[in-house]
Structure formats: C-alpha cells, structure tokens
Amino acid sequence: MSRTPLPASAAELAAADRARIIHPYLPGSVEERVVMTGGSGCRLTDAEGRSYLDATGGLWLAQIGHGREELARVAHDQMARLEYFTSFWEFSNDRAVELATRLTSLAPEGLGHVYFTSGGSEGNEAAIKMARYYHHRRGERDRTWILARHKAYHGIGYGGGSATGFPVYHEGFAPMMPHVSHLTPPWPYRQELYGGEDPTDFLIRELEERIAEIGGENIAAMIGEPIMGVGGMLVPPDDYWPRVREVLDRHGILLILDEVVTAYGRVGTWFAAQHFGVRPDIVVTAKGITSGYIPLGALLVGDHVAEVLLRENGFPMGYTYNGHPVAAAVALANLDIIEREGLLGRAVDIGAHLHRELEEQLGGLPVVGEIRSVGMMLAVELVADRGTRAPLPMLQPLLPDVIRRETGVIVRDCAHSLVLSPPLVMTEAEAKETVTAMRSVLERALPTGEIRR
C-alpha cells in the first residue's frame, strides 16, 4: 500500500492541517495556520522561517523554555532502559517512585502522597472522584456536592468540565454532572460584584450561605484555582484562601486546589498554596511538572485522605499511563533545572520587571483598566471606559492575533484581558520587547474594540 507523501512546504503543511486536524476553539471560517517547527528559550520558529517571542509559555507551561536538549537525552536514555510498564496493582517503576519522593519533599506540609495522571483534565477528574470516594469510605455517602466558582476552568472532562464556570464550555455537552454549585469569583477590580461590601467578606458570607442551603453534610469538596487563569488572571485578596479554608474545616469539606497552571515556580514558589499560606487537602498539578516536554500530571494528596483511600483495595480508578517512567524521568530533570537555575526567584524578579514595564508603557492607555500579577502570571484587563469599567469588546481579528501578526510576539486573551505566562527563563530585554509589542497595538485600540490603522 502506498503512503501519502508528507507535506514539505509551509503552504502544504497549512493545507494538510486544514484538511486533517480538528483544532480546539478554532472558528470554522479561519483559514490561517501557524505551523511551528522549532523553538529555543522563549523563541519559536514556524514553517515559513518566521521567528516569534512566546510570552504565553504555550499554555502556561514552558517553565524552562523551549529546546532544552538535556531533556531529550533524558527521555532517550529512559526509553532505552524502560519505556513503559503499568503502575496498576502492585507494579511500579523506579522513576515514578523517585519522582513521588521528590514531589512530596517540595509539597506543602501534610501532602505526603502522589497519584499520577497524564495531565490536568485527568487530574481534576481524579480529584473530584477522590474527594467523593474519601467521604464514601468514611460512611458519609451523602457528601456528593462539589462547590466551584463562576469563571473557573478545571479542564474538559465531565467532572472538571462541570466544575468549570463558563457556560460556553457546557453548551452542547449537557447534561453536565449533577451536584455542582458555583460561587462568585474573587475579582476585586469588579467591585460591582460585591455591592460595595469588602470582597472577601462578601465571598465568605456567600460560601457560608451556600453551605447552609445545600447542607454541609452533603458537600464533598470545594475546588478552585489559587489564581484564576482562564478567567483573566484573577488574583484573590490575601485573606481569601485562609478564610475559605477555615469555613470548609468547620464543615468537614475538603479543599482541592487546581494548581495545573500555578505550580512548579509560576508564581515564584513551588506551589501557589505556599504563596497564599493555605493548606489544601488535594493539589492537582500538571503542565510545568515537565515544562510540556512530555504529558504528565500529579495529584499531591493529604496523608489523612490517602490513609482512607489506601484501605482495602486502594483507590479504584487508574489511567493507562499512571506513573509513566519516561514522563517521570523528564519531570525529574525538569525540576532539577528549575532548582539549579533558580527559576523560582527568577519568576519573582522578571515578573516584577514585566509588571513595571506594563505599568510604564500601558498604564496610561485609555483601554487599560487594571494590571495585575503574581510572579510570571500577568494580566492587562481591557475596558471601553475607565470610569465605568465596561469591558472592551473583543472583535475579530482578536487583539492577540493582531499583535502576533504585526510584531511576532505571542500573547493570549482571556475574559477581556491580555494575559502573559512566559517561560521563566525570559530575559529583561524580552520582557521589554513583549510589552512594547503590546503597546504598539493597544495604543491604537478604540473603545469599540476596533484598531486604528
């Protein structure tokens, strides 16, 4: 049987992509394809030879940057030794054991167990099931409800997707998982959400009222991103998470922190739980654990939860690639680089530099409402009117598309905000280049969302 010739030119690659690949979130009318073929540090190269500055880290995950050959060597060596064997039942492998030990040494206190997945969506599915099963095993079988938040993003599975607080991710996929209740997000810039009340006071009162309405004895867990990424990089007040934790503790409700984006140095600490001083029961991680070099996720599980799950026949769910030895080896090498190159401190320093550049170059623009950041997670919230804070309409072509086409800098839009999550290896010069590119477009943006030529 003859094989179809592989595409060779940039045009042929783009045409083959249009003909064969189903893209997430791609409007059917969009013909453009940007086919990446190489990367190094914060730079990418496409099939046409054009260079780009990646200020997104792919999807929030390229902690150590692109093109690190040492990770390719680690993967090669591990594949030559043991490419895969199951981690079901009593089986394991040395790399998975080593990684679990390493992760628990970095984790917040009390999270002494690890459950491996292939990514964040799998992780949130497992965490929700884990929380429900924990209560089931303890005889509290009515604890099935999950508290989540509007504008939350917890992946695309049915459990995590139901906890996700955007109607667009539910439309066409209903019915969603029952027994999920969404709360108001912590978004201090949007004071209108809280009726003039202190945001944390409002949110804690709402949480207490919702628990009373559902019945604390019926609620398994609350799931939340420490900083809400897809929601527009929403940073809660400092007292928010500790006060949430106190309420949940009083009602025996578990706290699941979805740190798929925030873990492994993104906010300047290994985990955002440490940044906010909160003690979760389960932490869901992925993305930065390997900097995207290979799919992997890991749940860090509280010892009190694990003790219940490990009774009798253990936790009755697993994924084919639980504890994949090649992924674990790459993760270990990735964590070594983050530690050796001081990337946690660099996230703080370069993040602060990026924030200053954003304030200096963009802070006075009419369409810029607020600039917020923690470490290397930054957002510029866009408004049509700074007085009313009305959101800036996001028209086609989207602002990130214009910025990329005109300057070669890749940023992302989330909920009327431009968000940045660059590799932690970004330089000050690259930070300035990023913000200058954003300014070149935003200074031409009109309150209608249109861009002057």
C-alpha positions in Angstrom: 0.0 0.0 0.0 1.4 3.4 -1.0 1.9 6.0 1.7 0.7 9.6 1.1 3.7 11.9 0.7 4.4 14.1 3.7 3.8 17.8 3.3 7.1 19.7 2.7 6.5 23.4 2.2 4.8 25.8 4.7 1.8 26.1 2.4 1.5 22.3 2.1 1.7 21.9 5.9 -1.0 24.5 6.4 -3.2 22.9 3.7 -2.8 19.4 5.3 -3.6 20.9 8.7 -6.8 22.4 7.4 -7.7 19.1 5.8 -6.9 16.7 8.6 -6.7 18.3 12.1 -9.6 19.2 14.4 -8.4 22.2 16.4 -9.9 23.2 19.8 -11.7 26.5 19.7 -10.9 27.3 16.0 -13.7 29.2 14.3 -14.7 27.4 11.1 -14.1 30.5 9.0 -10.4 30.9 10.0 -8.1 29.7 7.2 -4.8 30.9 8.8 -2.4 28.2 10.3 0.8 29.0 12.1 2.8 25.7 11.9 5.6 25.8 14.5 8.7 23.8 13.6 11.3 24.8 16.2 12.0 26.5 19.5 14.7 27.7 21.8 14.3 29.6 25.1 11.5 32.0 24.6 11.7 31.9 20.8 9.7 29.8 18.3 10.1 29.4 14.5 7.4 28.5 12.1 7.4 26.6 8.8 7.9 29.8 6.9 11.0 30.7 8.9 9.4 33.5 10.9 10.6 34.0 14.5 8.2 34.5 17.4 8.6 35.6 21.0 6.5 33.2 23.2 5.0 35.2 26.1 2.4 32.5 26.8 4.6 29.6 27.6 2.5 27.5 25.2 -0.5 27.0 27.5 1.1 28.4 30.8 3.7 25.6 31.0 7.1 26.1 29.3 8.8 26.9 32.6 12.4 26.1 31.4 11.9 27.3 27.9 11.8 25.5 24.5 14.5 23.3 23.0 16.4 22.0 26.1 18.4 19.2 24.7 19.2 17.7 28.1 15.5 16.7 28.4 15.6 15.0 25.0 18.6 13.0 26.2 16.9 12.0 29.5 13.9 10.8 27.5 16.1 8.8 25.1 18.1 7.2 27.9 15.0 6.2 29.8 13.2 4.8 26.7 16.3 2.7 26.0 16.2 1.3 29.6 12.4 1.0 30.3 9.9 2.8 28.1 6.7 1.7 29.9 5.1 -0.8 32.2 1.9 -0.5 34.1 1.7 1.0 37.6 -1.6 -0.8 38.4 -1.9 -3.2 41.3 1.4 -3.9 43.0 3.5 -2.8 40.0 5.7 0.4 39.9 8.9 1.6 38.4 12.0 3.3 39.9 11.5 6.7 38.1 7.9 7.0 39.4 9.0 6.2 43.0 11.8 8.8 42.7 9.5 11.5 41.4 6.9 10.9 44.0 9.5 11.2 46.7 10.8 14.4 45.1 7.3 15.9 44.8 6.4 15.2 48.4 9.6 16.9 49.6 8.6 20.1 47.7 4.9 20.0 48.6 3.1 21.9 51.3 3.1 20.2 54.7 0.9 17.2 55.0 0.7 16.3 51.3 2.7 13.1 51.5 1.2 11.0 48.8 1.1 11.2 45.0 -1.3 10.0 42.4 -0.1 10.3 38.8 -2.1 11.2 35.7 -1.3 12.3 32.1 -2.5 15.9 32.5 -4.7 18.5 34.2 -8.1 17.4 33.0 -7.4 13.8 34.1 -6.1 15.2 37.4 -9.3 17.2 38.2 -11.4 14.2 37.3 -9.4 12.1 39.7 -9.5 14.7 42.5 -13.3 15.1 42.3 -13.7 11.3 42.4 -11.1 11.1 45.2 -13.0 13.6 47.3 -16.3 11.8 46.9 -14.8 8.4 47.5 -13.0 9.6 50.6 -16.3 10.5 52.2 -17.9 7.4 50.9 -15.3 5.2 52.5 -15.8 7.0 55.8 -19.5 6.3 55.7 -20.7 9.8 54.7 -22.2 8.7 51.5 -24.4 11.8 51.1 -21.4 14.0 50.6 -21.5 14.3 46.8 -21.8 18.0 46.1 -18.9 20.0 44.7 -18.5 23.7 45.2 -16.8 25.6 42.4 -16.8 29.2 41.1 -18.0 31.1 38.1 -15.2 31.9 35.7 -13.3 28.8 36.9 -11.6 26.5 34.5 -11.0 22.9 35.5 -10.4 21.1 32.2 -12.6 19.3 29.8 -13.7 16.1 31.5 -17.3 15.7 32.7 -16.4 16.2 36.3 -13.9 19.1 35.8 -15.9 20.4 32.9 -19.0 20.6 35.1 -17.0 22.4 37.8 -15.7 24.9 35.1 -17.7 28.1 35.5 -18.1 29.2 31.9 -21.4 28.4 30.1 -19.6 28.2 26.8 -17.9 25.0 28.0 -21.2 23.4 28.9 -23.3 24.4 25.8 -23.9 21.4 23.6 -22.4 18.9 26.1 -25.3 18.8 28.6 -26.4 17.3 30.8 -23.4 18.1 33.0 -22.5 16.3 36.2 -25.1 16.9 38.9 -24.5 18.3 42.4 -22.1 21.1 41.4 -22.8 24.6 42.7 -20.9 27.7 41.5 -20.0 30.7 43.7 -18.9 34.3 42.8 -15.2 34.6 41.9 -12.7 36.8 43.8 -12.2 39.6 41.3 -11.5 42.8 43.3 -11.4 45.0 40.2 -15.1 44.3 39.7 -16.4 45.9 42.8 -20.0 45.8 41.4 -20.0 42.0 42.1 -19.9 42.7 45.9 -22.4 45.5 46.3 -19.9 47.8 48.0 -19.0 45.2 50.6 -15.4 44.1 51.2 -14.9 41.3 48.6 -13.6 38.7 51.0 -16.4 39.4 53.5 -19.0 39.0 50.7 -17.4 35.8 49.4 -17.2 34.2 52.8 -20.7 35.1 53.6 -21.9 33.7 50.3 -19.9 30.5 50.9 -21.5 30.1 54.4 -25.0 30.7 53.0 -24.4 28.2 50.1 -23.2 25.5 52.6 -26.3 26.1 54.8 -28.5 25.9 51.7 -27.1 22.6 50.4 -26.2 21.2 53.9 -22.6 20.8 54.9 -23.2 17.1 55.4 -23.9 16.8 51.7 -20.8 18.6 50.3 -17.6 16.6 49.5 -15.2 19.4 48.4 -14.6 22.8 47.1 -12.4 23.1 44.0 -10.6 26.3 43.0 -7.6 27.7 41.2 -5.5 29.7 43.6 -5.3 32.3 40.8 -8.0 32.0 38.1 -6.1 31.8 34.8 -8.7 31.4 32.0 -10.9 33.8 34.0 -8.4 36.5 33.3 -5.6 36.0 35.9 -7.9 36.9 38.8 -5.8 37.3 42.0 -7.8 37.0 45.2 -7.3 39.2 48.3 -4.6 37.8 50.6 -7.2 36.8 53.2 -9.4 35.0 50.8 -8.0 31.4 50.8 -7.2 31.2 54.6 -10.7 32.3 55.4 -12.2 29.8 52.9 -10.1 27.1 54.5 -11.4 27.9 57.9 -15.1 27.7 56.8 -14.5 24.4 55.0 -12.8 22.9 58.0 -15.8 23.7 60.2 -18.0 21.7 57.9 -15.7 18.8 57.1 -15.4 19.8 53.4 -12.2 19.0 51.5 -10.3 21.7 49.7 -9.0 20.8 46.2 -6.6 23.4 44.8 -6.3 23.2 41.0 -2.7 24.2 40.5 -2.4 22.9 37.0 -1.2 26.4 36.0 0.2 27.9 39.2 2.5 25.0 40.3 6.2 24.5 39.7 7.5 28.0 40.0 5.0 30.0 38.0 4.1 32.3 41.0 7.6 32.3 42.5 7.1 29.3 44.9 6.8 25.6 44.1 3.1 25.8 44.7 0.6 28.7 45.0 -0.7 27.2 48.2 2.6 28.2 49.8 2.3 31.7 48.3 -1.2 32.2 49.8 -0.4 30.4 53.1 -3.3 27.9 52.7 -3.3 24.1 53.5 -5.2 22.1 50.8 -6.3 18.5 51.1 -5.5 17.7 47.4 -3.4 19.7 44.9 -3.9 19.0 41.2 -0.8 19.7 39.1 0.4 19.1 35.5 1.8 21.4 32.8 5.0 22.8 34.5 5.9 19.5 36.0 7.6 18.6 32.7 7.5 22.1 31.1 5.5 20.5 28.4 8.2 18.2 27.1 6.0 15.2 27.7 2.5 14.8 29.1 2.3 14.2 32.8 0.2 15.3 35.8 0.4 14.5 39.6 -2.1 14.9 42.4 -0.5 15.7 45.8 -2.7 14.1 48.3 -3.1 14.8 52.0 -2.0 12.0 54.3 -5.4 11.9 56.0 -7.1 11.5 52.6 -4.6 8.9 51.4 -4.9 6.8 54.6 -8.6 6.3 53.8 -8.1 5.7 50.1 -5.4 3.0 50.8 -7.7 0.9 52.9 -8.8 -2.5 51.5 -8.3 -2.5 47.7 -7.0 1.1 47.3 -8.4 3.8 45.0 -10.4 2.1 42.3 -9.6 4.1 39.3 -6.5 4.4 37.2 -5.1 5.6 33.9 -3.0 3.6 31.4 -0.1 6.0 31.8 -0.2 6.4 35.6 3.5 6.8 36.7 4.9 6.6 33.1 8.6 6.1 33.6 9.7 8.3 30.7 7.5 11.1 31.8 8.7 10.7 35.4 12.4 10.9 34.3 11.7 14.0 32.2 9.9 15.6 35.2 12.8 14.9 37.5 15.3 16.5 35.0 12.9 19.5 34.6 12.7 20.0 38.4 16.5 19.8 38.6 16.7 22.7 36.0 14.2 24.8 37.8 16.1 24.4 41.0 19.6 24.6 39.6 18.9 27.8 37.6 17.0 29.5 40.4 13.8 29.9 38.3 11.6 30.4 41.3 13.5 33.5 42.2 13.6 34.5 38.5 9.9 34.3 38.3 9.6 36.9 41.0 12.3 39.1 39.6 11.3 39.0 35.9 7.6 39.0 36.8 8.2 42.3 38.7 10.1 43.7 35.8 7.3 42.8 33.4 4.8 44.4 35.7 6.8 47.6 35.8 7.1 47.6 32.0 3.3 47.1 31.7 2.6 50.0 34.1 5.1 52.3 32.4 4.1 51.5 28.8 0.4 50.6 29.1 -0.8 52.0 32.4 -1.9 55.3 30.9 -3.7 54.0 27.8 -7.5 54.6 27.7 -8.3 51.0 27.2 -6.3 49.6 30.1 -8.3 49.2 33.3 -6.1 47.2 35.6 -2.7 45.5 35.5 -2.3 42.6 37.9 0.3 39.9 38.5 1.8 37.3 40.8 5.2 36.1 39.7 5.1 35.2 36.0 1.4 35.3 35.7 0.2 38.7 34.5 -2.9 40.3 33.0 -3.9 43.5 31.5 -7.7 44.0 31.8 -9.1 45.9 28.9 -12.0 48.4 29.2 -14.1 50.5 26.9 -14.3 53.2 29.6 -12.0 53.5 32.6 -14.7 55.3 34.6 -17.5 52.7 34.2 -15.0 49.8 33.7 -17.2 48.5 30.9 -15.3 45.6 29.2 -13.6 46.3 25.9 -15.4 44.4 23.1 -13.2 41.6 21.8 -13.8 41.8 18.0 -12.3 39.8 15.1 -9.4 39.9 14.5 -8.7 39.4 18.2 -6.0 41.6 19.7 -3.5 38.8 20.3 -3.8 37.9 16.6 -3.0 41.4 15.6 -0.1 41.6 18.0 1.3 38.3 16.7 0.9 39.2 13.0 2.4 42.7 13.4 5.2 42.1 15.9 5.8 38.3 16.2 5.0 38.4 20.0 2.5 35.8 21.1 0.1 36.8 24.0 -3.3 35.4 24.9 -6.7 36.8 25.6 -8.8 35.6 28.5 -12.1 37.2 29.5 -11.4 40.7 28.2 -7.8 40.6 29.4 -4.5 40.1 27.7 -2.5 37.5 29.8 1.2 36.7 29.9 2.7 33.5 31.3 6.2 33.4 29.7 8.9 30.8 30.2 10.6 31.5 33.5 13.9 31.9 31.5 12.6 35.2 29.9 15.2 38.0 29.9 14.6 41.6 30.8 15.1 42.5 27.1 12.5 40.0 26.0 10.1 41.4 28.7 10.5 44.9 27.3 10.0 43.6 23.7 6.8 41.9 24.8 5.3 45.0 26.3 6.5 47.3 23.5 4.7 45.0 21.0 1.5 45.1 23.1 1.7 48.9 23.3 2.1 49.2 19.5 -1.4 47.7 19.1 -3.2 48.8 22.3 -2.4 52.5 21.7 -4.5 52.2 18.5 -7.4 50.4 20.2 -10.7 52.3 20.2 -13.5 51.9 22.9 -15.4 49.9 20.2 -12.7 47.3 20.2 -11.6 48.3 16.7 -8.0 49.1 16.0 -6.9 52.2 14.1 -4.7 51.6 11.1 
